[in-house]
Amino acid sequence: MVESGTPALNRSRETRANTQSGYLMLLIWLALLGVALWAGISNGAAEVQLVWKWVVVILAAIAGTLILCGFYLINPNEAAAIQLFGAYKGTDRETGLRWILPWLSRKKIAVRANNVISDKIKVNDLRGNPVEMAAQVVWRVTDTAQALFDVDDYKEFVMAQIEAAVRAIGSRYPYDDIEHQEITLRGNHDEVGVELRKALIERLEVAGITVDECGLTHLAYAQEIAGAMLRRQQAEAVIAARKKLVEGAVTMVEMALTQLSEKNVVELDDERKAAMVSNLMVVLCGERDTQPVVNAGSLY
């Protein structure tokens, strides 16, 4: 938050520069060169004609030198910011051979897409667990004036903001949720990527930079808790599997008792039902194959 009385940032905005096609100025330079050569090789007996000949040569040389100093090239997906003694005069995005007045300076900047993979950083997730994260970001310059004049070094600014955004997003969500009731870093890559891109666009707006694509490229528990978290995940997986197994076994036992009662296969009192339920649960929930015991006597 900017305190009262503190000067605000003087925001720059890209405008179109008043530049000329370099090919037209090249023709003019060739014409001046021809005039200078003609004046230099022409014969003049009178002293006045000789003076005018050298005047023409000198003027053509000066004009030609000034024209040569104004040529510059712009490659595809490149721009040139034009300045007059430090004052911003616009940006030229026309590709090819270009020309401006020689006392105007130009600073080139690439507007093509850049792909960056950030370094791995350690972040505490929503539950306080340290995790390692890294992100891949595709960014490009949209406003050359802001990128050049509103931040000190726009490339370093991008890297710093990527790290800050990854830390903010990483602390906002848990690493994992076994019950799948929360948005997690591991289970919701698309949602996390969308929020990370939105946060980066907001952070990089001051530098005239937009983000086309981003996502997490590395996500893991920190080494100091990786073993403990692995054991916890294994325990949670075993508990979840047991829960499903018990739910299925209860359903099967209930179905067996219902069908035995409906079809009058055998009449069981509460004690025998409890014994049967216990045996069926052992058979259905046991990790090893059970060995049946054959009762050749009566039911009771």
C-alpha positions in Angstrom: 0.0 0.0 0.0 1.4 3.4 -1.0 1.6 5.8 1.9 0.2 9.3 1.6 2.7 11.7 0.0 4.7 9.0 -1.7 5.0 9.6 -5.4 3.2 7.0 -7.5 4.8 5.1 -10.3 4.6 7.1 -13.6 2.9 4.4 -15.7 4.1 4.2 -19.3 1.9 3.3 -22.3 3.0 2.0 -25.7 2.3 4.3 -28.6 3.1 4.1 -32.3 6.3 5.7 -33.3 6.6 8.0 -36.3 9.2 6.2 -38.4 9.8 5.8 -42.1 10.5 2.9 -44.4 14.2 2.3 -44.8 13.9 1.4 -48.5 12.7 4.8 -49.5 15.5 6.5 -47.5 17.9 4.0 -49.1 16.9 5.3 -52.6 17.4 8.9 -51.4 20.9 8.0 -50.1 21.8 6.3 -53.4 20.6 9.5 -55.3 22.8 11.7 -53.1 25.7 9.3 -53.7 25.1 9.7 -57.4 25.0 13.5 -57.2 28.2 13.5 -55.2 30.0 11.3 -57.7 28.8 13.4 -60.6 29.9 16.6 -59.0 33.3 15.0 -58.1 34.1 13.8 -61.6 32.6 16.7 -63.6 35.1 19.1 -65.1 34.8 22.8 -64.2 37.2 25.5 -65.5 35.8 28.5 -63.7 36.7 29.0 -60.1 33.1 29.6 -59.2 32.0 26.3 -60.7 34.8 24.5 -58.7 33.6 26.1 -55.5 30.0 25.0 -56.1 31.2 21.5 -57.0 32.8 21.1 -53.6 29.8 22.6 -51.9 27.6 20.0 -53.5 29.9 17.2 -52.6 30.2 18.3 -49.0 26.4 18.8 -48.6 25.7 15.4 -50.2 28.3 13.7 -47.9 26.8 15.3 -44.8 23.2 14.4 -45.8 24.2 10.9 -46.8 26.0 10.4 -43.4 23.0 11.5 -41.5 20.8 9.2 -43.5 23.1 6.2 -42.9 23.0 6.9 -39.2 19.2 6.5 -39.2 18.9 3.0 -40.6 18.0 0.0 -38.4 16.5 -3.5 -38.8 13.5 -5.0 -37.0 13.1 -8.8 -37.1 9.8 -10.6 -36.9 8.3 -10.5 -33.4 10.6 -7.7 -32.4 10.0 -4.1 -31.6 12.1 -0.9 -31.2 11.4 1.7 -28.6 12.2 5.2 -29.9 13.6 7.9 -27.5 14.6 11.5 -27.9 17.2 12.4 -25.2 15.5 10.0 -22.8 11.9 10.9 -23.6 9.8 8.0 -25.0 8.5 8.8 -28.5 6.8 5.5 -29.4 7.4 2.0 -30.5 8.0 0.7 -34.0 6.7 -2.8 -34.7 7.1 -2.8 -38.5 9.5 -5.5 -39.6 12.3 -5.0 -42.2 14.6 -2.0 -43.0 13.4 1.1 -41.0 14.7 4.7 -40.7 14.4 7.5 -38.1 16.1 10.8 -37.6 19.7 10.0 -36.5 19.4 12.0 -33.2 16.6 9.6 -32.1 17.8 6.5 -30.2 16.2 3.1 -30.4 16.2 0.2 -28.0 15.1 -3.2 -29.3 13.0 -5.6 -27.3 11.7 -9.1 -28.3 8.0 -9.6 -28.1 8.1 -13.3 -28.9 7.0 -16.0 -26.5 9.4 -17.0 -23.7 9.3 -20.4 -21.9 10.7 -20.4 -18.4 11.0 -23.3 -15.9 11.5 -21.9 -12.4 13.8 -23.3 -9.8 12.5 -25.7 -7.2 11.5 -23.9 -4.1 10.3 -25.1 -0.7 6.8 -24.1 0.3 4.6 -24.9 3.3 1.2 -26.1 2.1 -2.2 -25.3 3.7 -1.6 -27.9 6.4 2.0 -26.7 7.1 3.7 -29.6 5.3 6.9 -28.5 3.5 6.7 -29.4 -0.2 9.0 -28.7 -3.2 7.4 -26.9 -6.2 8.5 -25.7 -9.6 6.5 -24.1 -12.4 6.7 -23.8 -16.2 5.5 -20.4 -17.6 5.0 -19.2 -21.1 5.1 -15.4 -21.2 5.6 -12.5 -23.6 5.8 -8.7 -23.7 2.6 -7.0 -24.7 3.5 -3.4 -23.8 7.1 -2.5 -24.7 7.0 0.9 -22.9 6.0 -0.7 -19.6 8.6 -3.5 -19.9 11.4 -1.1 -20.6 10.6 1.9 -18.4 8.3 0.8 -15.6 10.6 -2.0 -14.2 14.3 -2.1 -13.8 14.9 -5.5 -15.5 11.7 -7.1 -16.9 13.2 -10.6 -17.2 14.4 -10.6 -13.6 11.0 -9.2 -12.6 9.3 -12.1 -14.3 11.4 -14.7 -12.4 10.8 -13.0 -9.1 7.1 -12.8 -9.6 6.9 -16.5 -10.7 8.5 -17.5 -7.4 6.2 -15.3 -5.4 3.1 -16.6 -7.2 4.1 -20.2 -6.7 4.7 -19.6 -3.0 1.3 -18.0 -2.7 -0.6 -20.7 -4.5 1.3 -23.5 -2.7 0.4 -22.2 0.7 -3.3 -21.9 -0.3 -4.0 -25.6 -0.9 -3.0 -28.9 0.8 -0.7 -31.2 -1.0 -3.1 -34.1 -0.9 -6.5 -35.1 0.5 -7.3 -38.8 0.7 -11.1 -38.1 1.0 -11.1 -36.0 -2.2 -13.2 -33.2 -0.6 -10.7 -30.3 -1.2 -8.8 -28.8 -4.1 -5.3 -30.1 -3.8 -2.0 -29.4 -5.4 -1.5 -33.0 -6.5 -5.0 -33.9 -7.6 -6.2 -30.7 -9.3 -3.5 -29.6 -11.7 -5.8 -27.8 -14.0 -7.5 -25.7 -11.3 -4.2 -24.8 -9.7 -2.7 -23.9 -13.1 -5.6 -21.6 -13.9 -5.3 -19.8 -10.6 -1.5 -19.6 -10.9 -1.9 -18.0 -14.4 -4.4 -15.5 -13.1 -2.1 -14.5 -10.2 0.8 -14.1 -12.6 -1.1 -11.9 -15.0 -2.1 -9.6 -12.2 1.5 -9.5 -10.9 3.1 -8.9 -14.3 0.6 -6.3 -15.5 2.8 -3.5 -14.2 5.6 -4.7 -16.5 3.4 -5.0 -19.7 3.7 -8.8 -19.7 1.0 -11.4 -20.1 1.1 -15.2 -19.4 -0.2 -17.5 -22.1 0.3 -20.8 -20.3 1.6 -22.1 -17.0 1.5 -25.2 -14.8 3.4 -27.1 -12.1 6.4 -29.2 -13.4 7.5 -30.5 -10.0 5.6 -31.3 -6.9 6.8 -33.4 -4.0 7.1 -33.5 -0.3 10.4 -32.1 1.1 13.1 -34.7 1.8 12.8 -34.3 5.6 9.2 -35.5 5.7 9.0 -37.5 2.5 9.4 -40.9 4.3 6.8 -40.0 7.0 4.3 -38.7 4.4 4.8 -41.9 2.3 4.0 -44.1 5.3 1.0 -41.9 6.0 -0.2 -42.2 2.4 0.2 -45.9 2.6 -1.8 -46.1 5.8 -4.5 -43.9 4.4 -4.7 -46.1 1.3 -4.9 -49.3 3.4 -7.7 -47.7 5.5 -9.6 -46.7 2.5 -9.2 -50.1 0.9 -10.4 -51.8 4.2 -13.3 -49.5 4.3 -14.4 -50.5 0.9 -13.8 -54.1 1.7 -15.9 -54.0 4.9 -18.8 -52.2 3.1 -18.8 -54.9 0.4 -18.6 -57.7 3.0 -21.5 -56.2 5.0 -23.6 -56.0 1.8 -22.9 -59.6 0.9 -23.6 -60.9 4.4 -26.9 -59.0 4.5 -27.8 -60.3 1.0 -27.0 -63.9 2.1 -29.1 -63.7 5.3 -32.0 -62.2 3.4 -32.0 -64.8 0.7 -31.7 -67.7 3.2 -34.7 -66.3 5.1 -36.8 -65.6 2.0 -36.3 -69.0 0.5 -36.7 -70.9 3.8 -33.4 -72.7 3.3 -32.7 -72.8 7.0 -34.1 -71.2 10.2 -31.5 -69.4 12.2 -31.9 -67.9 15.6 -30.0 -64.8 16.7 -27.0 -66.7 18.1 -26.6 -68.8 14.9 -27.0 -65.7 12.8 -24.2 -63.9 14.7 -21.9 -66.9 14.3 -22.7 -67.1 10.6 -22.1 -63.3 10.2 -18.8 -63.7 12.1 -17.6 -66.5 9.8 -18.7 -64.8 6.6 -16.9 -61.6 7.7 -13.7 -63.5 8.4 -13.9 -65.2 5.0 -14.7 -62.0 3.1 -12.3 -59.6 4.9 -9.4 -61.9 5.5 -6.1 -61.3 3.6 -5.4 -65.0 3.3 -7.4 -67.9 2.0 -9.5 -69.5 4.8 -9.6 -73.2 5.4 -13.2 -74.5 5.7 -14.2 -76.9 8.5 -16.8 -79.5 7.5 -19.4 -80.2 10.1 -20.9 -83.7 9.5 -23.3 -83.5 12.5 -26.5 -81.7 13.0 -26.9 -78.0 12.7 -27.3 -77.7 16.5 
